[in-house]
Amino acid sequence: MKKFYTLFFSFFWLFGFSQSYASLLSNIDWKIVKIQWNNTDYAPPSPLSHNGRLKFNYPATSNYMGTFFNSVGGDFVFGENNENYFNVLSHAITLAMYGGENEQAVNQFDGMSTSFYFGFPKTSNFYFDYQETSAGKSLVVTNPAGNKIFYSDAILATSEVSKSKISVYPNPATDVIILENLKPNSSLELIDNSGKLVKMISNKSSREEIDIKNLIPGIYYLKADGKMIQKVIKK
């Protein structure tokens, strides 16, 4: 009897899993965490750092919509037999140019986020990796050119990072910046003015020093756990 119950529940677990990708990925407000383009990481640039979105409207209409400043969308179909890919069957894209603050970085990132899904044959596979953790759901999509977009369903609202009143000094700086009041094991990112990720650090304590002496003088943006906390000037 024990063996029968084990097989019975295993069957239904596998049955549920085989049905899952279409339902797990659809109708979620996926937010862009970063884009990996030609093996270089780019974070969403300010002031539009929270704008990147992707949504699969399935099974109601079987279409997708990706947005940053412009939008790209069209029809798609999930892979057969619950395999971890989908095909884009048709697409349309808007072509407006952003002209506000941080114009160059925003237009560069916008171009990557919209062209990511555009211009491939209908038979091309967009592979994805879906994960669930205690922090939420994550989705990494790889297009046929090998570029990746990292998404999360985490709510981009006031976080514990912003509540902790993180101190960053000296600023401007020449060699080192010091961070205090950090949450241990935070993910720290330093991003240049074009949106390119130049440093990634996981801190072990509430205080961290970041060596910037080899960076080109200019403006950088510091993020902790995906939340923008400080603009840093390298002299």
C-alpha positions as CSV (number, residue, x, y, z in Angstrom):
1,M,0.0,0.0,0.0
2,K,2.8,2.4,0.8
3,K,4.3,1.8,-2.6
4,F,1.0,2.4,-4.3
5,Y,0.5,5.8,-2.5
6,T,4.1,6.8,-3.4
7,L,3.5,6.0,-7.1
8,F,0.1,7.7,-6.9
9,F,1.4,11.0,-5.6
10,S,4.4,10.9,-7.8
11,F,2.2,10.6,-10.8
12,F,0.1,13.6,-9.8
13,W,3.3,15.6,-9.0
14,L,4.7,14.9,-12.4
15,F,1.4,15.6,-14.0
16,G,1.2,19.0,-12.3
17,F,4.8,19.8,-13.2
18,S,4.2,18.9,-16.9
19,Q,1.4,21.5,-17.0
20,S,3.3,24.2,-15.2
21,Y,5.4,26.4,-17.4
22,A,2.5,28.1,-19.3
23,S,0.7,28.8,-16.0
24,L,3.7,29.7,-14.0
25,L,5.1,32.2,-16.4
26,S,1.9,33.8,-17.6
27,N,0.1,36.9,-16.3
28,I,3.0,37.9,-14.1
29,D,4.5,41.4,-14.1
30,W,8.1,40.3,-14.9
31,K,10.5,43.2,-14.1
32,I,13.9,43.5,-15.8
33,V,16.8,43.1,-13.4
34,K,19.6,43.2,-15.9
35,I,20.5,42.5,-19.6
36,Q,23.5,40.4,-20.5
37,W,24.5,41.5,-24.0
38,N,27.6,40.1,-25.7
39,N,28.7,38.8,-22.3
40,T,28.5,42.2,-20.7
41,D,25.9,43.0,-17.9
42,Y,23.8,46.1,-18.1
43,A,21.5,47.3,-15.3
44,P,18.4,49.4,-16.1
45,P,19.6,53.0,-16.1
46,S,18.0,55.8,-14.2
47,P,15.7,57.6,-14.3
48,L,13.8,54.6,-15.9
49,S,15.4,51.9,-13.8
50,H,12.0,50.5,-12.8
51,N,10.4,50.6,-16.3
52,G,11.5,47.3,-17.8
53,R,8.6,44.8,-18.0
54,L,7.6,41.6,-19.7
55,K,4.2,39.9,-19.6
56,F,2.9,36.7,-21.2
57,N,-0.9,36.9,-21.7
58,Y,-1.7,33.2,-21.9
59,P,-4.0,31.4,-22.5
60,A,-6.4,34.3,-23.1
61,T,-4.6,35.8,-26.2
62,S,-1.3,34.0,-26.5
63,N,0.6,37.2,-26.9
64,Y,3.5,38.8,-25.1
65,M,4.5,42.4,-24.4
66,G,7.9,43.8,-23.4
67,T,8.5,47.4,-22.5
68,F,11.2,49.8,-21.3
69,F,10.8,53.2,-23.0
70,N,9.6,51.6,-26.3
71,S,7.6,48.4,-26.5
72,V,7.8,45.1,-28.4
73,G,5.1,42.6,-28.6
74,G,3.4,39.9,-30.7
75,D,2.2,36.3,-30.7
76,F,4.1,33.5,-29.2
77,V,3.8,29.8,-28.3
78,F,5.3,27.8,-25.5
79,G,7.5,24.8,-26.4
80,E,5.9,21.3,-26.9
81,N,5.9,18.8,-24.1
82,N,6.5,21.5,-21.5
83,E,10.1,22.1,-22.7
84,N,11.7,25.3,-21.4
85,Y,11.5,27.5,-24.5
86,F,9.0,29.5,-26.5
87,N,8.8,30.7,-30.1
88,V,7.9,34.3,-31.2
89,L,5.5,34.0,-34.1
90,S,4.9,37.6,-34.9
91,H,6.1,40.9,-33.5
92,A,5.8,44.7,-33.7
93,I,8.0,47.4,-32.2
94,T,7.7,51.1,-31.4
95,L,10.7,53.3,-32.4
96,A,10.5,56.5,-30.3
97,M,13.7,58.2,-29.1
98,Y,14.1,59.1,-25.4
99,G,15.5,62.7,-24.9
100,G,15.5,63.2,-21.2
101,E,18.0,62.6,-18.3
102,N,20.7,60.1,-19.0
103,E,19.7,59.9,-22.6
104,Q,22.5,57.8,-24.1
105,A,22.3,55.0,-21.5
106,V,18.5,54.9,-21.6
107,N,18.4,54.6,-25.4
108,Q,21.1,52.0,-25.4
109,F,19.3,49.9,-22.8
110,D,16.0,50.4,-24.5
111,G,17.4,49.2,-27.8
112,M,18.7,46.0,-26.3
113,S,15.4,45.3,-24.4
114,T,13.2,45.7,-27.5
115,S,15.5,44.2,-30.2
116,F,16.0,41.2,-27.9
117,Y,12.8,39.6,-29.2
118,F,12.8,41.1,-32.6
119,G,14.1,39.8,-36.0
120,F,14.4,36.0,-35.5
121,P,12.7,33.3,-37.6
122,K,9.4,31.8,-36.1
123,T,11.2,28.5,-35.6
124,S,13.9,30.1,-33.4
125,N,13.8,29.0,-29.7
126,F,13.9,31.4,-26.9
127,Y,15.1,29.3,-24.0
128,F,14.3,30.2,-20.4
129,D,15.3,29.2,-16.8
130,Y,12.5,29.6,-14.2
131,Q,13.2,29.5,-10.5
132,E,11.3,30.0,-7.3
133,T,12.9,31.0,-4.0
134,S,11.8,32.5,-0.7
135,A,12.6,35.9,-2.2
136,G,10.2,35.4,-5.2
137,K,10.3,34.1,-8.8
138,S,13.0,34.7,-11.3
139,L,13.1,34.2,-15.1
140,V,16.2,34.2,-17.4
141,V,15.4,34.3,-21.1
142,T,18.1,33.5,-23.7
143,N,17.5,34.6,-27.2
144,P,18.8,32.8,-30.4
145,A,21.8,35.2,-30.5
146,G,22.9,34.1,-27.0
147,N,22.0,37.3,-25.2
148,K,20.0,37.1,-21.9
149,I,17.5,39.2,-20.0
150,F,17.1,38.5,-16.2
151,Y,13.6,39.1,-14.8
152,S,12.1,39.0,-11.3
153,D,8.6,39.3,-10.0
154,A,9.8,41.1,-6.9
155,I,7.9,44.3,-6.0
156,L,10.1,47.3,-6.8
157,A,8.9,49.4,-3.8
158,T,10.6,50.9,-0.8
159,S,12.8,48.1,0.5
160,E,14.8,47.2,3.5
161,V,17.8,48.6,1.7
162,S,16.4,52.1,1.5
163,K,15.1,51.9,5.1
164,S,18.6,51.1,6.5
165,K,20.0,54.6,5.6
166,I,23.1,53.3,4.0
167,S,26.1,55.7,4.2
168,V,28.4,56.1,1.3
169,Y,31.6,58.2,1.6
170,P,33.8,59.9,0.6
171,N,31.9,61.2,-2.4
172,P,33.4,62.4,-4.7
173,A,36.2,59.8,-4.3
174,T,39.5,58.9,-5.9
175,D,40.6,55.5,-4.6
176,V,38.0,53.9,-2.3
177,I,34.4,54.4,-1.3
178,I,33.2,53.1,2.0
179,L,29.6,51.8,2.6
180,E,28.2,51.5,6.1
181,N,24.8,50.2,7.5
182,L,24.6,47.5,4.9
183,K,22.5,44.4,5.3
184,P,25.0,41.5,5.4
185,N,25.2,39.3,2.2
186,S,23.7,42.1,0.1
187,S,24.3,42.1,-3.6
188,L,26.2,45.3,-4.4
189,E,26.5,46.6,-8.0
190,L,28.4,49.6,-9.3
191,I,27.1,50.8,-12.7
192,D,28.7,53.4,-15.0
193,N,26.8,56.2,-16.7
194,S,26.1,54.1,-19.8
195,G,24.4,51.4,-17.7
196,K,27.3,48.9,-17.8
197,L,27.9,46.9,-14.7
198,V,31.6,47.5,-13.7
199,K,31.7,45.9,-10.2
200,M,29.6,43.3,-8.4
201,I,30.3,42.5,-4.7
202,S,28.6,40.4,-2.0
203,N,29.4,41.9,1.4
204,K,30.0,39.8,4.5
205,S,29.3,42.5,7.1
206,S,27.5,45.9,7.5
207,R,30.6,47.7,6.3
208,E,32.3,47.3,2.9
209,E,35.1,49.1,1.0
210,I,35.0,49.2,-2.8
211,D,38.2,49.9,-4.7
212,I,37.6,52.4,-7.5
213,K,41.1,53.6,-8.3
214,N,41.2,51.8,-11.6
215,L,37.9,53.2,-12.8
216,I,37.7,56.0,-15.3
217,P,36.7,59.4,-13.7
218,G,33.0,60.1,-14.1
219,I,29.5,59.3,-12.6
220,Y,28.6,55.9,-11.3
221,Y,25.5,54.5,-9.7
222,L,25.6,52.2,-6.7
223,K,22.9,49.6,-6.2
224,A,22.2,47.2,-3.2
225,D,19.9,44.2,-3.9
226,G,18.7,45.9,-7.0
227,K,17.8,49.2,-5.3
228,M,19.5,52.4,-6.4
229,I,21.0,53.9,-3.3
230,Q,23.6,56.5,-4.3
231,K,25.2,58.3,-7.2
232,V,29.0,58.2,-6.9
233,I,31.5,60.6,-8.5
234,K,34.9,59.2,-9.3
235,K,37.5,62.0,-9.5
